[in-house]
Amino acid sequence: MPEKKGLLIEVINNLERSLAALNNAAKEAKEYATDKDSKAESKYDTRGLEASYLAGAQAEKAESLGEAIDLLRNFKLPDLPTEAILGTVVIITGDDGEDEAFFILPAGGGIELEWQDQAITVISHKSPRAQSLIGLSPGKRLDDGGFISEIL
């Protein structure tokens, strides 16, 4: 099963790649918005203004991603958890015998990881799924089917 520190590093790397791409897109949008060729040709031509709004929104998203990266870089993973808490990987075995794995973190929700042929979904500790798991121990049956088979 996955080594959580390696998984956390992969989440951070994923966010850093997203941040780099977003910074590049924001730079391009800003350059377009301030380029002399994007000057409005009529009062209805809003391309430059729209590019300016886009660049601003991308800069805000980049700031948010930077904060998430900093948060995860300083996050301390729990060593031997006995229940699902922030920083744990929770393995749920469905009624069909198939496993699902979730990594509960303070940021990076929605990222899909692959670790030794096991798909792991990062979920925010504020998400409904995480809220339904936090505080539960292995063996606990879930309302939506299956049970917690393992907590790492």
C-alpha positions in Angstrom: 0.0 0.0 0.0 1.1 3.5 -0.6 3.7 5.4 1.4 1.9 8.6 2.3 4.9 10.9 2.1 5.5 9.9 -1.5 1.8 10.5 -2.2 1.9 13.9 -0.6 5.0 14.8 -2.7 3.1 13.7 -5.8 0.1 15.9 -4.9 2.5 18.9 -4.4 4.2 18.2 -7.7 0.8 18.0 -9.4 -0.2 21.4 -8.0 3.2 22.9 -8.9 2.7 21.8 -12.5 -0.8 23.4 -12.5 0.6 26.6 -11.0 3.3 26.8 -13.7 0.7 26.3 -16.5 -1.6 28.9 -14.9 1.2 31.4 -14.4 2.1 31.0 -18.1 -1.5 31.4 -19.2 -1.9 34.5 -17.0 1.2 36.0 -18.5 -0.1 35.4 -22.0 -3.5 36.9 -21.2 -1.9 40.0 -19.6 0.4 40.4 -22.6 -2.6 40.2 -24.9 -4.6 42.7 -22.8 -1.8 45.2 -22.9 -0.7 44.7 -26.5 -1.3 47.5 -28.9 -3.0 45.2 -31.4 -5.7 44.4 -28.8 -6.8 48.0 -28.6 -10.6 48.3 -29.0 -11.6 49.0 -32.6 -15.1 50.1 -31.6 -17.0 50.7 -28.4 -18.3 47.1 -28.7 -14.9 45.6 -29.0 -14.1 44.2 -25.6 -11.3 41.7 -26.3 -8.7 43.6 -24.4 -11.0 44.1 -21.4 -11.9 40.5 -21.4 -8.3 39.4 -21.5 -7.6 41.8 -18.6 -10.3 40.2 -16.6 -9.1 36.7 -17.5 -5.5 37.6 -16.5 -6.8 38.9 -13.1 -8.8 35.8 -12.4 -5.9 33.6 -13.4 -3.6 35.5 -11.0 -6.1 35.0 -8.2 -6.2 31.3 -8.9 -2.4 31.1 -9.0 -2.3 32.8 -5.6 -4.7 30.2 -4.3 -2.7 27.4 -5.7 0.5 28.8 -4.2 -1.1 28.9 -0.8 -2.3 25.3 -1.2 1.3 24.2 -2.1 2.7 26.0 0.9 0.1 24.4 3.2 0.9 20.9 1.9 4.7 21.5 2.1 4.3 22.3 5.8 1.6 19.6 6.5 2.6 16.9 9.0 1.2 13.5 8.2 -0.1 11.3 11.1 2.1 8.3 11.9 -0.2 5.5 13.0 -3.8 6.6 12.8 -6.5 4.4 14.2 -9.3 6.3 12.6 -9.8 8.4 9.5 -8.4 11.9 10.1 -6.7 14.6 8.1 -3.7 13.1 6.4 -4.9 9.5 6.2 -5.4 7.2 3.3 -8.8 5.4 3.7 -9.4 2.2 1.8 -13.1 1.4 1.3 -14.1 -2.1 0.2 -17.4 -2.0 -1.6 -20.1 -4.6 -1.4 -18.8 -5.9 -4.8 -15.3 -6.5 -3.3 -13.7 -3.6 -5.2 -11.5 -1.2 -3.3 -11.6 2.6 -3.4 -8.8 4.7 -1.8 -9.1 8.3 -0.6 -6.3 10.5 0.7 -7.8 13.2 3.0 -5.8 16.4 2.8 -6.4 20.1 3.5 -5.8 21.0 -0.2 -5.5 19.3 -3.6 -9.0 17.8 -3.6 -9.9 16.1 -6.9 -6.4 15.0 -7.8 -6.2 11.4 -9.0 -3.1 9.5 -8.2 -1.9 6.1 -9.3 0.2 4.2 -6.8 1.3 0.6 -7.4 -1.7 -0.1 -9.5 -4.1 1.5 -6.9 -6.1 4.5 -7.9 -6.2 7.1 -5.1 -8.4 10.1 -5.1 -7.4 13.2 -3.0 -10.3 14.6 -1.2 -10.5 17.8 0.8 -11.2 17.4 4.5 -14.2 19.7 4.0 -15.8 17.6 1.2 -18.9 15.6 2.0 -17.1 12.3 1.4 -14.3 13.2 3.8 -16.8 14.4 6.4 -18.6 11.0 6.1 -15.3 9.2 6.8 -13.5 11.3 9.4 -13.7 9.7 12.8 -14.4 6.2 11.5 -12.2 3.1 12.2 -11.5 0.1 10.1 -14.4 -2.3 9.9 -17.0 0.4 10.1 -19.8 -0.2 7.6 -20.7 2.9 5.5 -24.2 4.1 4.9 -23.7 4.2 1.1 -22.4 0.6 1.1 -19.1 -1.1 1.7 -16.9 -0.8 4.8 -13.5 0.8 5.8 -11.0 -2.0 5.3 -7.9 -0.1 6.1 -6.6 3.3 7.3 -3.0 4.4 6.7 
